[in-house]
């Protein structure tokens, strides 16, 4: 059980990114020593920003953030910063400390063992798989032995064994842990309470209980609010009719009408501003490239990573239109490397039909120009006969409003980058769709819509995903397990 001592407290904290982008509005909550907390909220609500406020990387506009004296914090971020990808494993861990650590090599080996990973210390981070990078990010936080451990989407890119290992670690972790994740089953195994960041009110609501219990509590609360509003609106409508009737009669009935209007104002003030947290992206389609028939992809061999070396293995995979391949295997086996080479046309044993357009969803979003705006990105992908109105309507379906369209890709949350990636692919009309962990960072409400679009895609498709529930909703013609080759 968590200690009763409050070690972290937000008191009426307000914060915004630049002008007209408020994240928190007088938000208050507290965290007790040793507790395991989930931080919930819609994509782009500002969950990662709360982590930056806790660590002191960002500072509030007003209000107070109190962290007990001498308490240390460390964050395992969602992705390795682009500027750090050229670092070696050793350089990355050295960067985790403000002072030189003399026994750093032993510390690295010990902490990598905790996250169930081994690697040469001179290996470049950019050469690690997504799952291996996720383990290094976690280890980078753990090596600091923080009093408050902040985990931002820690299961992204992790295979089943990695998630099980991480879950066991969190359950046994004796200190305070706050986790952002869209993996409900993972969260429910350790969550003792939930901080819910409402994207519309900019407040943080605090709940006690495991994850599923809190989600159900929020759902019931929303329903109660809707029912209360329906009753109030019916009452208000009836009273307005009566007030209008009395006002027309004149005399003392006008006074009655005036009093009734004051009561109506009171009732209107009681209407709860309904949260639209259940708002999701609209159903969309990914149109396939026209006039592409026959064999779209022929794969005769693949490179598999064994003990940090790639070995070529023979396979026999043929994909025609409307055929899908699921690529599986443990972290580090070479799935992402294979997808990268397929997308660039540099994979050995790969034969892609001439003229086929490839739509590539990369897990690190590096196919997107981080310095371009969302509007520029979508405009570039749109057909020459597309209209401004059509582009904005398309963007709105992915919850990309006028403000987000003006924002640079690099300033978006990871979840918003994912929505931009899907919106872009839908405009590109590919013949071959390559998807590398497409549900990472994505709000769980959007995932059924994305699965439907993928299932309706008329071209060929290759998917890598560790999200079992998502994979189970997709119809596959072939499965290639690199781990069994």
KOLTI-542010 format. One record per residue (C-alpha): residue number from 0; residue in three letters; chain; x, y, z. Coordinates in nm, 4 decimals. Layout:
REM KOLTI-542010
  vexvo  ronu  kolpa         x         y         z
    NUM   ALA      A         X         Y         Z
...
***
This chain:
REM KOLTI-542010
  vexvo  ronu  kolpa         x         y         z
      0   UNK      A    0.0000    0.0000    0.0000
      1   UNK      A    0.1137    0.3553   -0.0684
      2   UNK      A    0.2364    0.5681    0.2205
      3   UNK      A    0.0037    0.8511    0.3293
      4   UNK      A    0.2741    1.1132    0.2783
      5   UNK      A    0.2057    1.3489   -0.0140
      6   UNK      A    0.5343    1.3973   -0.2010
      7   UNK      A    0.4068    1.5835   -0.5080
      8   UNK      A    0.1337    1.8471   -0.5232
      9   UNK      A   -0.0014    2.0706   -0.8010
     10   UNK      A   -0.1956    2.3686   -0.6618
     11   UNK      A   -0.4000    2.5720   -0.9127
     12   UNK      A   -0.1359    2.5254   -1.1817
     13   UNK      A   -0.1882    2.6972   -1.5183
     14   UNK      A    0.0381    2.6452   -1.8197
     15   UNK      A    0.0260    2.7080   -2.1919
     16   UNK      A    0.2554    2.6454   -2.4884
     17   UNK      A    0.3038    2.9795   -2.6618
     18   UNK      A   -0.0064    3.1859   -2.7210
     19   UNK      A   -0.3546    3.0396   -2.7393
     20   UNK      A   -0.2483    2.6850   -2.6526
     21   UNK      A   -0.3509    2.6351   -2.2883
     22   UNK      A   -0.2646    2.2966   -2.1378
     23   UNK      A   -0.3640    2.3414   -1.7717
     24   UNK      A   -0.6075    2.5856   -1.6140
     25   UNK      A   -0.5765    2.6019   -1.2346
     26   UNK      A   -0.5218    2.2265   -1.2145
     27   UNK      A   -0.4735    2.0638   -0.8743
     28   UNK      A   -0.3825    1.7096   -0.7680
     29   UNK      A   -0.1505    1.5239   -0.5317
     30   UNK      A    0.0596    1.2055   -0.5410
     31   UNK      A    0.1495    0.9947   -0.2371
     32   UNK      A    0.4799    0.8225   -0.1716
     33   UNK      A    0.5121    0.4762   -0.3238
     34   UNK      A    0.1886    0.4990   -0.5255
     35   UNK      A    0.1439    0.3646   -0.8791
     36   UNK      A   -0.0554    0.6191   -1.0777
     37   UNK      A   -0.1922    0.6298   -1.4345
     38   UNK      A   -0.2109    0.9646   -1.6153
     39   UNK      A   -0.5001    0.9608   -1.8653
     40   UNK      A   -0.6121    1.2063   -2.1333
     41   UNK      A   -0.6836    1.2482   -2.5019
     42   UNK      A   -0.4041    1.2774   -2.7628
     43   UNK      A   -0.2606    1.6274   -2.7402
     44   UNK      A   -0.4216    1.7003   -2.4014
     45   UNK      A   -0.0826    1.7661   -2.2418
     46   UNK      A    0.0071    1.4497   -2.0474
     47   UNK      A    0.3764    1.4656   -2.1441
     48   UNK      A    0.3742    1.8359   -2.0511
     49   UNK      A    0.2691    1.7437   -1.6958
     50   UNK      A    0.5795    1.5228   -1.6784
     51   UNK      A    0.7950    1.8184   -1.7877
     52   UNK      A    0.6359    2.0344   -1.5183
     53   UNK      A    0.7088    1.7671   -1.2559
     54   UNK      A    1.0768    1.7411   -1.3550
     55   UNK      A    1.1217    2.1166   -1.3801
     56   UNK      A    1.1926    2.1066   -1.7535
     57   UNK      A    0.8929    2.3424   -1.7896
     58   UNK      A    0.7557    2.5962   -1.5420
     59   UNK      A    0.3948    2.6976   -1.4674
     60   UNK      A    0.2499    3.0367   -1.5633
     61   UNK      A    0.0785    3.0497   -1.2237
     62   UNK      A    0.0059    2.8267   -0.9259
     63   UNK      A    0.2557    2.6114   -0.7386
     64   UNK      A    0.4203    2.2706   -0.7911
     65   UNK      A    0.5586    2.1268   -0.4688
     66   UNK      A    0.7921    1.8283   -0.4812
     67   UNK      A    0.9361    1.7126   -0.1484
     68   UNK      A    1.2860    1.8384   -0.0821
     69   UNK      A    1.5722    1.6245   -0.2187
     70   UNK      A    1.3321    1.3986   -0.4152
     71   UNK      A    1.4728    1.2973   -0.7542
     72   UNK      A    1.2761    1.2391   -1.0749
     73   UNK      A    1.3532    1.0683   -1.4063
     74   UNK      A    1.1487    1.0234   -1.7224
     75   UNK      A    1.1475    0.7378   -1.9724
     76   UNK      A    1.0292    0.9316   -2.2775
     77   UNK      A    0.8145    0.7934   -2.5602
     78   UNK      A    1.0905    0.8156   -2.8189
     79   UNK      A    1.4617    0.8841   -2.8276
     80   UNK      A    1.5119    1.2517   -2.9244
     81   UNK      A    1.6200    1.2767   -3.2882
     82   UNK      A    1.9410    1.4556   -3.1888
     83   UNK      A    2.0376    1.1598   -2.9656
     84   UNK      A    2.0026    0.8879   -3.2311
     85   UNK      A    2.3679    0.9349   -3.3348
     86   UNK      A    2.4850    0.8596   -2.9775
     87   UNK      A    2.6279    0.5239   -2.8773
     88   UNK      A    2.4603    0.3242   -2.6011
     89   UNK      A    2.7358    0.4324   -2.3604
     90   UNK      A    2.7082    0.8014   -2.4566
     91   UNK      A    2.3318    0.7885   -2.4024
     92   UNK      A    2.3705    0.6572   -2.0465
     93   UNK      A    2.6517    0.9008   -1.9679
     94   UNK      A    2.4135    1.1801   -2.0685
     95   UNK      A    2.1697    1.0621   -1.7984
     96   UNK      A    2.4038    1.1946   -1.5282
     97   UNK      A    2.5064    1.5519   -1.4534
     98   UNK      A    2.8468    1.4358   -1.3240
     99   UNK      A    3.0974    1.1828   -1.4588
    100   UNK      A    3.0332    0.8241   -1.3433
    101   UNK      A    3.3522    0.6183   -1.3253
    102   UNK      A    3.2023    0.2679   -1.3175
    103   UNK      A    2.9540    0.3488   -1.5959
    104   UNK      A    3.0142    0.0297   -1.7990
    105   UNK      A    2.9163   -0.1979   -1.5107
    106   UNK      A    2.6154    0.0218   -1.4307
    107   UNK      A    2.5026   -0.0002   -1.7954
    108   UNK      A    2.5298   -0.3798   -1.8037
    109   UNK      A    2.3466   -0.4121   -1.4718
    110   UNK      A    2.0583   -0.1845   -1.5745
    111   UNK      A    2.0244   -0.3410   -1.9205
    112   UNK      A    1.9866   -0.6754   -1.7458
    113   UNK      A    1.6956   -0.5257   -1.5481
    114   UNK      A    1.5155   -0.4400   -1.8767
    115   UNK      A    1.6050   -0.7781   -2.0286
    116   UNK      A    1.8416   -0.6482   -2.2967
    117   UNK      A    2.2088   -0.6748   -2.3880
    118   UNK      A    2.4023   -0.4581   -2.6319
    119   UNK      A    2.7580   -0.3595   -2.7171
    120   UNK      A    2.8228   -0.0208   -2.5569
    121   UNK      A    2.9564    0.1258   -2.8816
    122   UNK      A    2.6393    0.0461   -3.0784
    123   UNK      A    2.4576    0.3498   -3.2204
    124   UNK      A    2.1069    0.4083   -3.0893
    125   UNK      A    1.9770    0.4597   -3.4436
    126   UNK      A    2.0745    0.0991   -3.5224
    127   UNK      A    1.8544   -0.0429   -3.2463
    128   UNK      A    1.5038   -0.1683   -3.3198
    129   UNK      A    1.2024    0.0189   -3.1843
    130   UNK      A    1.1637   -0.2356   -2.9046
    131   UNK      A    1.5327   -0.2165   -2.8160
    132   UNK      A    1.5142    0.1627   -2.8069
    133   UNK      A    1.2126    0.1378   -2.5745
    134   UNK      A    1.4193   -0.0768   -2.3371
    135   UNK      A    1.7117    0.1693   -2.3481
    136   UNK      A    1.4769    0.4620   -2.2725
    137   UNK      A    1.3422    0.2767   -1.9697
    138   UNK      A    1.6915    0.1818   -1.8557
    139   UNK      A    1.8020    0.5452   -1.8935
    140   UNK      A    1.5439    0.6457   -1.6328
    141   UNK      A    1.6086    0.3498   -1.4039
    142   UNK      A    1.9870    0.3965   -1.3949
    143   UNK      A    1.9225    0.7267   -1.2138
    144   UNK      A    1.7375    0.5392   -0.9340
    145   UNK      A    1.4749    0.8149   -0.9042
    146   UNK      A    1.2289    0.8651   -0.6194
    147   UNK      A    0.9590    0.9451   -0.8788
    148   UNK      A    0.9717    0.7387   -1.1982
    149   UNK      A    0.7788    0.8839   -1.4929
    150   UNK      A    0.7019    0.6418   -1.7780
    151   UNK      A    0.5668    0.7881   -2.1032
    152   UNK      A    0.4096    0.5130   -2.3196
    153   UNK      A    0.6637    0.2526   -2.2002
    154   UNK      A    0.4999   -0.0457   -2.3775
    155   UNK      A    0.5259    0.1061   -2.7257
    156   UNK      A    0.7284   -0.1280   -2.9505
    157   UNK      A    0.7698   -0.3866   -2.6726
    158   UNK      A    0.6903   -0.7480   -2.7545
    159   UNK      A    0.4861   -0.9678   -2.5198
    160   UNK      A    0.7908   -1.0772   -2.3192
    161   UNK      A    0.9028   -0.7157   -2.2833
    162   UNK      A    0.5644   -0.6030   -2.1526
    163   UNK      A    0.5521   -0.8910   -1.9029
    164   UNK      A    0.9020   -0.8009   -1.7821
    165   UNK      A    0.8091   -0.4328   -1.7462
    166   UNK      A    0.4865   -0.5152   -1.5594
    167   UNK      A    0.6748   -0.7303   -1.3077
    168   UNK      A    0.9289   -0.4527   -1.2582
    169   UNK      A    0.6630   -0.1855   -1.1860
    170   UNK      A    0.4789   -0.4118   -0.9419
    171   UNK      A    0.8030   -0.4667   -0.7488
    172   UNK      A    0.9292   -0.1073   -0.7770
    173   UNK      A    0.9335    0.0298   -0.4188
    174   UNK      A    0.9152    0.3976   -0.5120
    175   UNK      A    0.6568    0.6232   -0.6775
    176   UNK      A    0.5649    0.5603   -1.0400
    177   UNK      A    0.3413    0.7625   -1.2769
    178   UNK      A    0.2607    0.6057   -1.6129
    179   UNK      A    0.1127    0.7338   -1.9395
    180   UNK      A   -0.0078    0.4487   -2.1581
    181   UNK      A   -0.2907    0.3451   -2.3919
    182   UNK      A   -0.2477   -0.0233   -2.3000
    183   UNK      A   -0.5479   -0.0870   -2.0721
    184   UNK      A   -0.4572   -0.4419   -1.9635
    185   UNK      A   -0.1021   -0.3337   -1.8787
    186   UNK      A   -0.2273   -0.0378   -1.6735
    187   UNK      A   -0.4829   -0.2421   -1.4821
    188   UNK      A   -0.2174   -0.4755   -1.3400
    189   UNK      A   -0.0607   -0.2100   -1.1155
    190   UNK      A   -0.2726    0.1081   -1.1119
    191   UNK      A   -0.3849    0.2300   -0.7676
    192   UNK      A   -0.5222    0.5624   -0.8878
    193   UNK      A   -0.5806    0.7713   -1.1979
    194   UNK      A   -0.5114    1.1357   -1.2851
    195   UNK      A   -0.7496    1.2305   -1.5660
    196   UNK      A   -0.6506    1.5356   -1.7752
    197   UNK      A   -0.9605    1.6779   -1.9425
    198   UNK      A   -0.8572    1.8347   -2.2748
    199   UNK      A   -1.1546    2.0723   -2.2665
    200   UNK      A   -1.1628    2.2035   -1.9089
    201   UNK      A   -0.7789    2.1809   -1.8736
    202   UNK      A   -0.8351    2.0425   -1.5215
    203   UNK      A   -0.6969    1.7242   -1.3648
    204   UNK      A   -0.9493    1.4960   -1.1941
    205   UNK      A   -0.8202    1.2488   -0.9364
    206   UNK      A   -0.9647    0.8991   -0.8872
    207   UNK      A   -0.8766    0.6065   -0.6591
    208   UNK      A   -0.8933    0.2471   -0.7793
    209   UNK      A   -0.7569    0.0223   -1.0521
    210   UNK      A   -0.7670    0.1339   -1.4139
    211   UNK      A   -1.0789   -0.0529   -1.5305
    212   UNK      A   -1.2760    0.0588   -1.2228
    213   UNK      A   -1.1864    0.4246   -1.2838
    214   UNK      A   -1.2654    0.4064   -1.6567
    215   UNK      A   -1.6095    0.2668   -1.5710
    216   UNK      A   -1.6557    0.5360   -1.3048
    217   UNK      A   -1.5757    0.8088   -1.5590
    218   UNK      A   -1.8136    0.6492   -1.8097
    219   UNK      A   -2.0986    0.6422   -1.5538
    220   UNK      A   -2.0242    0.9995   -1.4494
    221   UNK      A   -2.0489    1.1163   -1.8096
    222   UNK      A   -2.3805    0.9363   -1.8459
    223   UNK      A   -2.5141    1.0981   -1.5260
    224   UNK      A   -2.4068    1.4381   -1.6566
    225   UNK      A   -2.5853    1.3767   -1.9877
    226   UNK      A   -2.9048    1.2644   -1.8119
    227   UNK      A   -2.8967    1.5647   -1.5771
    228   UNK      A   -2.8509    1.7989   -1.8721
    229   UNK      A   -3.1398    1.6383   -2.0596
    230   UNK      A   -3.3719    1.6935   -1.7598
    231   UNK      A   -3.2548    2.0524   -1.7126
    232   UNK      A   -3.2934    2.1346   -2.0827
    233   UNK      A   -3.6477    1.9925   -2.0829
    234   UNK      A   -3.7351    2.1962   -1.7713
    235   UNK      A   -3.5783    2.5114   -1.9185
    236   UNK      A   -3.7683    2.4701   -2.2451
    237   UNK      A   -4.0993    2.4320   -2.0575
    238   UNK      A   -4.0299    2.7360   -1.8365
    239   UNK      A   -3.9343    2.9505   -2.1382
    240   UNK      A   -4.2667    2.8696   -2.3016
    241   UNK      A   -4.4504    2.9721   -1.9832
    242   UNK      A   -4.2432    3.2906   -1.9413
    243   UNK      A   -4.3137    3.3962   -2.2989
    244   UNK      A   -4.6836    3.3276   -2.2475
    245   UNK      A   -4.7029    3.5360   -1.9244
    246   UNK      A   -4.4973    3.8197   -2.0767
    247   UNK      A   -4.7566    3.8619   -2.3508
    248   UNK      A   -5.0433    3.8850   -2.0969
    249   UNK      A   -4.9069    4.2012   -1.9356
    250   UNK      A   -4.9851    4.3309   -1.5845
    251   UNK      A   -4.8539    4.1401   -1.2832
    252   UNK      A   -4.7935    3.8361   -1.5087
    253   UNK      A   -4.4991    4.0256   -1.6575
    254   UNK      A   -4.3402    4.0263   -1.3094
    255   UNK      A   -4.4003    3.6510   -1.2919
    256   UNK      A   -4.2355    3.6178   -1.6323
    257   UNK      A   -3.9335    3.8201   -1.5156
    258   UNK      A   -3.8889    3.5990   -1.2055
    259   UNK      A   -3.9199    3.2890   -1.4217
    260   UNK      A   -3.6436    3.4141   -1.6515
    261   UNK      A   -3.4120    3.4581   -1.3518
    262   UNK      A   -3.4863    3.0983   -1.2525
    263   UNK      A   -3.4154    2.9897   -1.6108
    264   UNK      A   -3.0752    3.1607   -1.5903
    265   UNK      A   -3.0010    2.9690   -1.2683
    266   UNK      A   -3.0984    2.6395   -1.4303
    267   UNK      A   -2.8856    2.7151   -1.7369
    268   UNK      A   -2.5953    2.7747   -1.4984
    269   UNK      A   -2.6491    2.4251   -1.3570
    270   UNK      A   -2.5969    2.2614   -1.6972
    271   UNK      A   -2.2714    2.0702   -1.6919
    272   UNK      A   -2.0296    2.1458   -1.9737
    273   UNK      A   -2.0228    1.7998   -2.1203
    274   UNK      A   -1.6769    1.6579   -2.1786
    275   UNK      A   -1.6224    1.5351   -2.5296
    276   UNK      A   -1.3471    1.2954   -2.4299
    277   UNK      A   -1.5229    1.0200   -2.6244
    278   UNK      A   -1.4767    1.2189   -2.9451
    279   UNK      A   -1.2983    1.0026   -3.1976
    280   UNK      A   -1.1742    1.0276   -3.5529
    281   UNK      A   -1.4329    0.9797   -3.8248
    282   UNK      A   -1.4548    0.6663   -4.0341
    283   UNK      A   -1.2102    0.7034   -4.3202
    284   UNK      A   -1.0825    0.5032   -4.6154
    285   UNK      A   -0.7355    0.4548   -4.7604
    286   UNK      A   -0.8012    0.4553   -5.1361
    287   UNK      A   -0.5750    0.2142   -5.3228
    288   UNK      A   -0.3695    0.3066   -5.6278
    289   UNK      A   -0.5722    0.2390   -5.9417
    290   UNK      A   -0.4765    0.0148   -6.2338
    291   UNK      A   -0.2303   -0.1944   -6.0326
    292   UNK      A   -0.2866   -0.5670   -6.0814
    293   UNK      A   -0.0914   -0.8892   -6.0604
    294   UNK      A    0.1873   -0.9532   -5.8086
    295   UNK      A    0.2598   -0.6351   -5.6138
    296   UNK      A    0.5367   -0.7776   -5.3911
    297   UNK      A    0.7531   -1.0891   -5.4203
    298   UNK      A    0.9824   -1.1676   -5.1267
    299   UNK      A    1.2403   -1.4462   -5.1732
    300   UNK      A    1.4647   -1.3821   -4.8716
    301   UNK      A    1.4848   -1.1732   -4.5543
    302   UNK      A    1.7663   -1.0649   -4.3227
    303   UNK      A    1.7251   -1.1850   -3.9630
    304   UNK      A    1.9281   -1.0455   -3.6721
    305   UNK      A    2.1037   -1.3070   -3.4572
    306   UNK      A    2.3531   -1.1952   -3.1894
    307   UNK      A    2.3639   -0.8449   -3.3421
    308   UNK      A    2.4497   -0.9827   -3.6899
    309   UNK      A    2.2150   -1.0175   -3.9878
    310   UNK      A    2.1758   -1.3556   -4.1585
    311   UNK      A    1.9828   -1.4007   -4.4854
    312   UNK      A    1.7018   -1.6569   -4.4749
    313   UNK      A    1.5004   -1.7857   -4.7706
    314   UNK      A    1.1255   -1.7251   -4.7767
    315   UNK      A    0.8516   -1.7398   -5.0386
    316   UNK      A    0.5984   -1.4580   -4.9951
    317   UNK      A    0.3817   -1.3227   -5.2772
    318   UNK      A    0.1344   -1.0393   -5.2229
    319   UNK      A   -0.1380   -0.9485   -5.4710
    320   UNK      A   -0.4080   -0.6829   -5.4365
    321   UNK      A   -0.6179   -0.7173   -5.1198
    322   UNK      A   -0.3628   -0.9538   -4.9612
    323   UNK      A   -0.2088   -0.8843   -4.6202
    324   UNK      A    0.1072   -1.0071   -4.4492
    325   UNK      A    0.1612   -0.9980   -4.0720
    326   UNK      A    0.5305   -0.9792   -3.9825
    327   UNK      A    0.6056   -1.1120   -3.6332
    328   UNK      A    0.9033   -1.1930   -3.4121
    329   UNK      A    1.0719   -1.0722   -3.0909
    330   UNK      A    1.2226   -0.7261   -3.0460
    331   UNK      A    1.5512   -0.6872   -3.2315
    332   UNK      A    1.4918   -0.9676   -3.4822
    333   UNK      A    1.4860   -0.7236   -3.7756
    334   UNK      A    1.1194   -0.6416   -3.8474
    335   UNK      A    1.1584   -0.2636   -3.8672
    336   UNK      A    1.4829   -0.2969   -4.0632
    337   UNK      A    1.3042   -0.5163   -4.3179
    338   UNK      A    1.0171   -0.2681   -4.3516
    339   UNK      A    1.2593    0.0212   -4.3998
    340   UNK      A    1.4392   -0.1645   -4.6776
    341   UNK      A    1.1142   -0.2711   -4.8420
    342   UNK      A    0.9901    0.0876   -4.8395
    343   UNK      A    1.3152    0.2185   -4.9896
    344   UNK      A    1.3466   -0.0650   -5.2423
    345   UNK      A    1.6795   -0.1825   -5.1006
    346   UNK      A    1.5808   -0.5167   -4.9482
    347   UNK      A    1.7593   -0.8247   -5.0797
    348   UNK      A    1.5201   -1.0744   -5.2296
    349   UNK      A    1.2552   -0.8048   -5.2741
    350   UNK      A    1.0686   -0.7467   -5.5997
    351   UNK      A    0.8072   -0.4712   -5.6005
    352   UNK      A    0.6057   -0.4202   -5.9180
    353   UNK      A    0.7223   -0.1162   -6.1150
    354   UNK      A    0.5124    0.1932   -6.0599
    355   UNK      A    0.3647    0.0828   -5.7272
    356   UNK      A    0.3271    0.3699   -5.4785
    357   UNK      A    0.4183    0.2826   -5.1202
    358   UNK      A    0.2381    0.4270   -4.8199
    359   UNK      A    0.4763    0.3888   -4.5242
    360   UNK      A    0.3746    0.4467   -4.1614
    361   UNK      A    0.7003    0.4561   -3.9662
    362   UNK      A    0.6921    0.4129   -3.5910
    363   UNK      A    0.9247    0.7137   -3.5452
    364   UNK      A    0.7319    0.9311   -3.7980
    365   UNK      A    1.0561    1.0110   -3.9824
    366   UNK      A    0.8669    1.0018   -4.3139
    367   UNK      A    0.7149    1.3333   -4.1997
    368   UNK      A    0.9025    1.6635   -4.2275
    369   UNK      A    0.9139    1.7915   -3.8695
    370   UNK      A    0.9786    2.1483   -3.9898
    371   UNK      A    0.6735    2.1541   -4.2179
    372   UNK      A    0.3276    2.2493   -4.0947
    373   UNK      A    0.0462    1.9967   -4.0877
    374   UNK      A   -0.1249    2.1945   -4.3657
    375   UNK      A    0.1871    2.1815   -4.5871
    376   UNK      A    0.2229    1.8090   -4.5235
    377   UNK      A   -0.1340    1.7274   -4.6233
    378   UNK      A   -0.1285    1.9680   -4.9201
    379   UNK      A    0.1813    1.7937   -5.0550
    380   UNK      A    0.0054    1.4545   -5.0353
    381   UNK      A   -0.3214    1.5747   -5.1881
    382   UNK      A   -0.4062    1.5253   -5.5577
    383   UNK      A   -0.3552    1.8239   -5.7844
    384   UNK      A   -0.7320    1.8442   -5.8350
    385   UNK      A   -0.7986    1.8543   -5.4596
    386   UNK      A   -0.9585    2.1615   -5.3037
    387   UNK      A   -0.8787    2.3695   -4.9962
    388   UNK      A   -1.2211    2.2897   -4.8531
    389   UNK      A   -1.1718    1.9194   -4.9179
    390   UNK      A   -0.8317    1.9183   -4.7462
    391   UNK      A   -0.9670    2.0942   -4.4366
    392   UNK      A   -1.2649    1.8586   -4.4186
    393   UNK      A   -1.0293    1.5591   -4.4507
    394   UNK      A   -0.8072    1.6977   -4.1714
    395   UNK      A   -1.1064    1.7617   -3.9452
    396   UNK      A   -1.1995    1.3939   -3.9705
    397   UNK      A   -0.8668    1.3178   -3.7996
    398   UNK      A   -0.9288    1.5842   -3.5300
    399   UNK      A   -0.6771    1.8152   -3.6989
    400   UNK      A   -0.8441    2.1536   -3.6596
    401   UNK      A   -0.7443    2.4948   -3.7978
    402   UNK      A   -0.4951    2.5568   -3.5132
    403   UNK      A   -0.3261    2.2200   -3.5550
    404   UNK      A   -0.3051    2.2695   -3.9334
    405   UNK      A   -0.0893    2.5774   -3.8686
    406   UNK      A    0.1405    2.3914   -3.6266
    407   UNK      A    0.4718    2.2356   -3.7266
    408   UNK      A    0.4846    1.8562   -3.7180
    409   UNK      A    0.7687    1.8649   -3.4668
    410   UNK      A    0.5550    2.0547   -3.2134
    411   UNK      A    0.2761    1.7934   -3.2089
    412   UNK      A    0.2294    1.5176   -2.9542
    413   UNK      A    0.3233    1.1675   -3.0697
    414   UNK      A   -0.0459    1.0758   -3.0915
    415   UNK      A   -0.1193    1.3771   -3.3133
    416   UNK      A    0.1758    1.2862   -3.5382
    417   UNK      A    0.0176    0.9423   -3.5777
    418   UNK      A   -0.3113    1.0974   -3.6892
    419   UNK      A   -0.1251    1.3199   -3.9376
    420   UNK      A    0.0525    1.0108   -4.0729
    421   UNK      A   -0.2779    0.8312   -4.1349
    422   UNK      A   -0.4364    1.1432   -4.2870
    423   UNK      A   -0.1367    1.1717   -4.5215
    424   UNK      A   -0.1400    0.8056   -4.6267
    425   UNK      A   -0.5125    0.8276   -4.7035
    426   UNK      A   -0.4361    1.1148   -4.9446
    427   UNK      A   -0.1409    0.9347   -5.1071
    428   UNK      A   -0.3528    0.6427   -5.2374
    429   UNK      A   -0.0778    0.3761   -5.2182
    430   UNK      A   -0.0685    0.0389   -5.3917
    431   UNK      A    0.1372   -0.1144   -5.1080
    432   UNK      A    0.0756   -0.0176   -4.7475
    433   UNK      A    0.3584   -0.0741   -4.4965
    434   UNK      A    0.2586   -0.0206   -4.1325
    435   UNK      A    0.5138   -0.0340   -3.8497
    436   UNK      A    0.3424   -0.0319   -3.5066
    437   UNK      A    0.0577    0.1953   -3.6244
    438   UNK      A   -0.1266    0.1933   -3.2889
    439   UNK      A    0.1652    0.3288   -3.0856
    440   UNK      A    0.0680    0.6590   -2.9219
    441   UNK      A   -0.2854    0.6369   -3.0671
    442   UNK      A   -0.5870    0.6875   -2.8380
    443   UNK      A   -0.7684    0.3551   -2.7946
    444   UNK      A   -1.0944    0.5125   -2.9199
    445   UNK      A   -0.9383    0.5662   -3.2637
    446   UNK      A   -0.8047    0.2122   -3.3059
    447   UNK      A   -1.1307    0.0415   -3.4230
    448   UNK      A   -1.1702    0.3122   -3.6900
    449   UNK      A   -0.8124    0.2574   -3.8076
    450   UNK      A   -0.8607   -0.1215   -3.8131
    451   UNK      A   -1.1723   -0.0800   -4.0290
    452   UNK      A   -0.9863    0.1407   -4.2782
    453   UNK      A   -0.7025   -0.1114   -4.3013
    454   UNK      A   -0.9426   -0.4024   -4.3518
    455   UNK      A   -1.1127   -0.2148   -4.6354
    456   UNK      A   -0.7870   -0.1249   -4.8108
    457   UNK      A   -0.7855   -0.2706   -5.1625
    458   UNK      A   -0.4081   -0.2773   -5.2146
    459   UNK      A   -0.1422   -0.5060   -5.0633
    460   UNK      A   -0.0351   -0.4570   -4.7021
    461   UNK      A    0.2410   -0.5533   -4.4575
    462   UNK      A    0.1897   -0.4952   -4.0848
    463   UNK      A    0.4112   -0.5105   -3.7776
    464   UNK      A    0.2285   -0.4703   -3.4461
    465   UNK      A    0.2607   -0.6018   -3.0918
    466   UNK      A   -0.0945   -0.4866   -3.0087
    467   UNK      A   -0.2726   -0.8251   -3.0014
    468   UNK      A   -0.6275   -0.6888   -2.9779
    469   UNK      A   -0.5649   -0.4694   -3.2818
    470   UNK      A   -0.4010   -0.7507   -3.4798
    471   UNK      A   -0.6940   -0.9814   -3.4037
    472   UNK      A   -0.9315   -0.7408   -3.5815
    473   UNK      A   -0.7326   -0.7510   -3.9091
    474   UNK      A   -0.7762   -1.0284   -4.1647
    475   UNK      A   -0.4411   -1.1693   -4.2789
    476   UNK      A   -0.3554   -1.3984   -4.5679
    477   UNK      A    0.0001   -1.4733   -4.4537
    478   UNK      A    0.2032   -1.4597   -4.1315
    479   UNK      A    0.5831   -1.4516   -4.1401
    480   UNK      A    0.7529   -1.5110   -3.8031
    481   UNK      A    1.1144   -1.3953   -3.8345
    482   UNK      A    1.1885   -1.5539   -3.4985
    483   UNK      A    1.1220   -1.9013   -3.6347
    484   UNK      A    1.3495   -1.8731   -3.9392
***
